[in-house]
Structure formats: structure tokens, C-alpha cells
């Protein structure tokens, strides 16, 4: 293995060595207090395949976290998840903020301080969040019933690195950016998280369970790794 950069964290609570890899901190080796750290290089060599695979996946995500223009205000918004296309109009009003109003089934009005792009984008994101609550959350509940995998409650967020997540209390948080994906990918994300209500980690048992619920999970998971590019810059 080439010169591998990693950090070591000694944890009094740890009973075994654990590897963590994140976009922000890279590879971290968590070890028990009395662990002989001279054994780490050999351990990393044994875990080489996992490290390389995880790093490739993070590289796909890392592309979306470099500083980039926020994007101009949209004049149209396409939401493949719902099969909707919206034209966006802007109207100045004497307020410090902006609001989004639905003019028809395919027209939106952003009214208020439209000279302030940040306020307009915040208003559009609030509108996207409402759509998620109105459309994606009921869809999640429907898939939950169909798959026989109940969950606690659902929340809508704008997460940076995850399409969705499932807590130990079976709360599923969905990313409003899912609105910009095709329905098949959204459905897969929901099934993926619902399976975490049974198996929290990405263990072999988890992947076998997921494959039983969604036989095409490998292909769909691969598509998700590059799906971030479908999200408009202004979001």
C-alpha cells in the first residue's frame, strides 16, 4: 500500500480497533487505550480493499464540496421525482425577504426582495421542503407499508453528504434534494433507509436483507454515487 495518511485516536471506551473514513477527516484509526500502535500498518494492509473502495466512494462525493458558484436564480425548475416542471417568475415587493407562491400547476412566483439572491434561494428551498413533506413523506410511508418495514417519524432536511439517514430511534430524515432524482432512485433510497430499521450498520447481513427487498440494489447504489450532479447549483 502506498504511503497512507491516517490519524490515530485512542478511545478509552473502545474494545476493538475501528476504521473510520470521512470526507472532512480522511482515514481515522480508533484504538483501545492499551493497543500496540505498531500493529496498525499491518492491519491497514489487511483492510486495503475496504479502504480503497471507501475512498473511491468518498471521492465521488468530494467533488461536490469544492468552493463553487452558488448558481443563478432559476427561471424553471424540473423535479423528476414528482414528474413536475415549473416556470419561475419574479416580482419586486418592499420587504426584506422573499416568498414563493403557486400561480398555477406549472407556474411559481417569487415575490419580495428579489434583488437579494440569497433570500430568493432560501424561499425556493423552503418551497422544496414543503413539497417533500407533501409528496415524499407520504411516498415513504407507502413504501414502508408495502415492504413491512415500519419507522418512527420522518423529517425533511437539506443534508450535504447523505440522501437520507435513519436514526437508532427509527427516525428517517430525507434530503429535499431527492426531488431532483428519478423515481426509481428515490424509491431505492427509501428502501435503503427502511432496511436500516432492522440493521443499523452496512454489514453483510444488511446487504443481504436489502438485496431481498431490492434485487437491483447494486446498480441503483452505483447510480446514486454520481447523482449529486443532477442537483442544480442554486440548491
N, C-alpha and C positions, 0 to 999 in steps of 0.2 A: 504494500500500500504506500502511495506517495506520502510525502510529509503532510500529515493531517493535523489541522488546527482544532484543538478542543480545549474545553475548560473542565476542571475538576471541582466538584462541590461535595464537601463532606457533610453528611446528614446524620445527626445523632439518632434519628428515627428510622433510618434505612436499615433493612436487614439483608438486602441483596444489592448488587450493582445494577444500576438502571441507566439506560442511554436515552437522552432527550435531544431532539433536533428541532429548532425553530428558525424562522426567517430572521428574527431580531438577534438571537444569541448564538446561532450556529449549533455545533455539537457540544453537549454537556454530558459529562460522566458523573453520575451521582453515586457516591460510595459510602459504605458504613464507616464509622469512626476508626475502627481498627484495621481497615482493609489495606493490604500492601499495594501501594500505587504503582510499584514496579511491574505489576501484572497487567496494567491497563493496555499497553501496546499489543500484547498477545490477544487480549480479549477483543480489542478493536479489529484485529486481523480476522478473528473468527466471525465477527459481525460485519465484515466488509460488504457483503451483498446487501444487507439491510441498510447500511449507511449510504451506499451508492444509490440504491433505489429511492430512499427517502430524500436524499439531496437532489435527485433529478426532479422529484415532485415539487420540492420547495423552489427550485429554480424557475419552474413554470409560474408559480405564484409571485416570486420575487420581481418578475418583470413588471408587475402592476404596482410596485411600491416605490419606483424611482420618481423623483420630482417631475411632474408633467403639467402642462396647462390644464386648467380645470374644464376647458371646453366652453364654447359659446352657448348662449341660451338657445334651446331648440325651437324650431318652427313646426316640427312634427315629432311625435313620439310613437314608436312601434312597440307593442307589448305582445310578443309571440305567445307567451304563456296563456294569455287570455284571448288571443286571436283578435286583438284590438289595435286600431291605428287612429291617432288623434292629431288634429291640426291645432296648433297653439297660437293664440293671438295675445297681444299685449296692449294694455291701456293704462295710461298715466292717471294717478289719483294722488291727492295731497295727504299721504300717510307715510310713516317711516318704514312700513313693512309692505309685504305683498301677500295676496291670497289667490287661490285658484278656484275658479267657478266653472261648472259644466254648462256649456251653452246648448249642446245637443249631444247626440250619441257619438259624434266624432269630432267635436269642437270644444276646446278649452280656452278659457280667458284667464290670463294672469293680470290682475289689477292691483295698482298701488304704486309703490316706489320702484318702477321698472328700470330706473337708471342705476339702481343698486343690484348688480348681477347676483351677488351673494344672497340677498333677500329673496330674489326670484327663484333661485335654485333651492333654497330652503323651503319655499312654498310648494314647489313641484315635488320635492321629496316627501313633504307631509301628505300631499295628494297620493303619491305612490304608496305610502304607508297605509292610508285609508283603503286603497284598493286591495292591499294584501289582507287586511282584516276582513274586508267584504267578500273576497273571492278565494284567496289562497288558504286561509284558515279553515273555511268550510270544506274545501277540497281535501285538506289534510285530515279532517275528521272523517270524511267519507272513506278515504284510503285506510284509515285506522280501523273502521268498522269492517271493511272488506277483507283486510289481512288478519283480523283478530288480534291486533296489537294496540291495546288502549294506552293512552298517555294522560298526563295530568292536565296541563293547560298549555296554551300556545301564546307566544309573544312574537312581535314583529320588530326587527332591528335592522340596522344597516352595518353589518359586520364587514370587517376588512379582509379576513383570511378564510372565512367559512361561509358556505352557502346556507348552512343551518347547523344547529347543535342540539344535543339532548342532555339534560342535567340528571343527576342521580335521583332527583325527585320527579323525573319523567316530565319535566317541562321542556317543550320543544320550541326553540327560537328559530324563526325563519328569516332569511335575509330578503329585504324588499327587492334586491337585485335579481331575484329569481324571476321576476316579471319579464325579464329580457331574454329568458331561455325558452327553448321549445318545450311543449308539454311533456314529452317523454322524459326529458332530463329533470323537470320539476318533479314529476311523479317518482323518479328514481331517488331524488334527494329525500323526499318524504319517506319512502320505504327504508332507505338507508338509516335515517334517524329513528324511525319507529322500531327497527331491529335493535337499536341501542337501548331500548327499554327492557330488553332481555339480556343482552351482552353489552356492557359499557365500553369495553376496550375493543380494538381491532384484532382480536385473537383469531386463531384458526376456527374455533367454534363459531365466532361471529360471522366470518366469511362463509362458512358452510350454511349457517342459518339464513344469511342474506341471499345466497345463491338459490336456496329453496324457495324464497319469496320472489326473487327476481333473477331468473336464469341468465339474463343478458347483462348482469351487473358489471362484469369485467369491461365490456365495451363501453357501457354508459359511464363507468368511473373514469375511463380514459378520456372520453369526450369532455367531462367536467373539468379536467385539468387545464384545458385551453379555453374554456367557455367564458372566462373573465373578459376576454377581448370583445365579447358581444355587448358588454355593458357600456353605454355612452359615457364619454369623459365628463360630462356635466353632472352625472350622478355621483 
